Amino acid sequence: MKQSLLFPLAFLFLFYGIQSAHSQDKGSDRPNFIIIFTDDQGYGDLGVFGHPTIKTPNIDQMSAEGQKWTNFYVAANVCTPSRAGLLTGRFPVRTGMYSNVRRVLFPDSGGGLPAYELTIAKQLKSVGYATAAIGKWHLGHLPQYLPTSHGFDSYFGIPYSNDMDRVNDVSAKEAFQNSKIEYFNVPLMRDTSVIERPADQRTITRRYTEEAVKIIGENKGEPFFIYLAHSLPHVPLFASDSFLGQSERGLYGDVIEEIDWSVGQILAALRQHGLEQKTYVVFTSDNGPWLTFNEQGGSAGLLFGGKGTSYEGGVRVPTVIWGPGNVKPEVVSKMGSTLDLFPTITSLARVEMPRDRIYDGFDLSPVFRGQDESPRKEMFYYHGDRLFAVRSGDFKLYFYSNNPSGYPAKVEELDKPKLFNLAHDPSERFDVIDQHADVVEEIMLGVKIHRENMTFGQTQLESRIGQ
């Protein structure tokens, strides 16, 4: 166990000082990548992950043809830092995308993802990829922070959460219980210009999908990267007419089933253009379900907690990896994280990892091919700037407690840490700390090493426009 906990330090030195073996050639045989990132979708909200009434045949088939990851984690338990972690491969506390005061960016925020951070899009642009961002951005809506300033050739979407810009004369309760587009004055953007306000969210999933399919067709002869970050099922919930009222699960189910349709359209487009065997598609969510919205929120299944918490239900997300001929079909119970997508895509695209910064992700491509071991042995869970918990192997050690519903947050330091064996007890019911003093000792050694090598960036989430 001690060897696995020391691995992140070795990994740090590897990328800080040793040249990657990947070449910088600009060949046209590089694979394509599509990341489909939903918003607030819980671990239990897909048919293939156990939901009894939400029907997701396209994602279920995608899982059967690819890999279903059952221990896959996000970089943070809320939107903005989670997205920063995925796109940069670095903990949000390193990039400044964290705060204990304002945990996400808002329409009056003056900050965003710093220009010096390197996104997957920037990384792939260096070897000739076409890049596109579609959907929710939430990493800064001012021009210098938009996708077009972070390596994306184009952007089409809503720059922050779809519940923001709520009109002043409508109460929050009314707005969320009776979803109407006029209650939320969110902008729909094309590149850096607002083209519709309020965005018609009733058709937003369909329009995001059409944009992705169009980009696939336009770039079928060159490598491309599409980051499709759906605005839903974050509340308020909207579905197009053809899906509204069709699910047994109500409006939330309608929304998920339309997203499933969207996945089917994208996979069909890849097959139509003969790109299925040179494209990797990742489907995952940005954090757990927003439990405070009852039936309009999702489900974490057997996991404890939800969005806004670092309990399993807030940070373990449903994940499917698809790539016919390149991804070995299987259920993967090894650990993975959205932090790993940057180094994994970098490896598959045959690009050098940058050596001027520390990365917190690992190359999972050997696992995609069917290798038995994953390089990820630990996961560190931050709540703002606080290290809330650590997972090492099967065990997860907690230093803090929180309201399991996430809101209002009640983050308090524990008098005594709690330890759970997630392989035996994924619902985190049985504290086994008294039976595993050796495990705690080894985890604490890993925490010491982690903290010694952690440098916090200046928070970007607390500044406001005009300040």
Buried (B, 14 or more C-beta within 10 A) or exposed (E): BEEBBBBBBEBBEEBBEEEBEBEEEEEEEBBBBBBBBBBBBBBBBBBBBBBEEBBBBBBBBBBEBBBBBBBBBBBBBBBBBBBBBBBBBBBBBBBBBBBBEBBBBBBEBBBBBBEEBBBBBBBBBBBEBBBBBBBBBBBBBBEEBBBBBBBBBBBBBBBBBBBBBBEEEBEEEEBBEEBBBEBBBBBBBEBEEEEBEBBEBBBBBBBBBBBBBBBBEEBBEEBBBBBBBBBBBBBBBBBBEEBBEBBEBBBBBBBBBBBBBBBBBBBBBBEEBEBBEBBBBBBBBBBBBBBBBEEBBBBBBEBBBBBBBBBBBBBBBBBBBBBBEBBBBEEBEBBBBBBBBBBBBBBBBBBBBBEEBBBBBBBBBBBBEEEEEBBBBBBBBBBBEBBBBBBBBBBBBBBBBBBBBBBEBEBEEEEEBBBBBBEEBBBBEEBBBEEBEEBBEBBBBBBEBBEEEBEEBEBBBBBEEEE
